[in-house]
Amino acid sequence: MNLATDDITQLLERSRRGDTEAGGQLLELIYADLRRIARARLRGEHADTLNTTALVHEAWLAMAQHQQASFGDRRHYLAYAGKAMRHILIDRARRRTAGKRQADPVVAPPPHADDSLELLALDQALSRLAALSPRLARLVELRLFAGLSASETGTVLGVTERTVERDWLKARALLAQWLGAP
């Protein structure tokens, strides 16, 4: 099935109004995009039981609970999906590190605890970036978590591709500094 962007936008609107058939059609159309975003989010992660399919389904369910949200088009929807996946991964990381703090001191920390700490550090750095510049933080979410290109990000943010590229350099430099990257 190959529908135009306008058709996807119409399905998003019908789904928002509670049309479950439209929601199912929408999932079929963008499932590959959601899997691509989930794979990118999980790349380098050692998510114990969470795989690409599980992350897509958790994000879909989380988004279904917020049906009142209105999405202008496919890019906005995928950006929201990327953000939902980010929150799912951060919540899981918080639970893992909370379990680590409450664990018996004789027991070794859970495997891949460093990944959870890195994800939480990134989340804190993004919160700090949002306080400094909401647009830079939004840009990072769109590029890093939703996997949008510079052109797509520019469309969502209403800025030129060149501005996206400049802002991307600024955001990456700030995040690298705050995260202590060499």
C-alpha positions, 0 to 999 in steps of 0.5 A, spaced: 500 500 500 503 506 497 498 512 500 500 519 499 502 524 505 495 527 504 492 520 505 496 519 511 494 525 514 487 524 513 488 517 516 491 521 522 485 525 523 480 520 522 484 516 528 484 522 532 477 522 532 476 515 534 476 511 528 479 504 529 479 502 522 483 508 520 488 507 526 489 500 523 490 502 516 495 507 519 499 502 523 500 498 517 502 504 513 507 507 518 509 500 521 516 500 517 518 507 519 516 506 526 521 499 526 526 503 523 526 509 529 525 503 534 532 500 531 535 506 531 533 507 538 535 500 540 542 500 537 547 500 542 542 499 547 542 492 551 535 492 552 534 486 556 527 484 554 525 490 549 526 488 542 524 493 536 517 490 535 516 490 543 518 498 543 514 499 537 508 496 540 509 500 547 510 506 543 503 505 539 500 503 545 502 510 549 500 514 543 493 511 542 492 513 550 493 520 547 489 520 541 487 527 543 494 529 540 493 532 533 498 531 528 499 535 522 502 530 517 507 523 517 513 527 520 510 530 526 507 523 527 514 520 527 517 525 531 512 524 536 513 516 536 520 518 537 519 522 543 514 516 545 520 511 544 525 515 548 520 516 554 519 508 554 527 507 554 528 512 559 523 510 564 526 503 563 533 505 564 530 509 571 527 502 573 533 498 572 538 503 576 532 504 581 533 496 582 540 497 582 540 502 588 536 497 592 539 491 590 543 487 595 550 490 596 553 483 595 549 482 588 553 484 582 549 490 578 545 488 573 548 487 566 548 493 562 547 498 568 552 503 564 547 503 558 542 505 563 546 510 566 548 513 559 541 514 557 539 517 563 545 522 563 543 524 556 536 525 558 538 530 563 543 533 558 537 534 553 533 537 559 538 542 560 538 543 553 531 545 553 532 550 558 537 553 554 534 553 548 527 549 546 528 549 539 535 545 540 532 540 544 526 539 539 531 538 534 535 533 537 529 529 539 527 530 531 534 528 529 536 523 534 530 520 537 525 520 531 530 519 525 528 525 521 533 528 516 535 535 516 530 537 511 524 533 514 527 536 521 527 543 518 520 542 515 517 540 522 521 546 526 519 551 520 526 553 519 531 552 513 535 546 512 542 550 513 539 552 520 538 545 522 545 543 520 548 549 524 543 548 530 545 540 530 552 542 530 551 547 536 546 542 540 551 536 539 557 540 541 553 542 548 551 535 549 558 533 548 561 538 553 555 536 558 556 529 557 564 529 558 565 526 551 572 527 549 
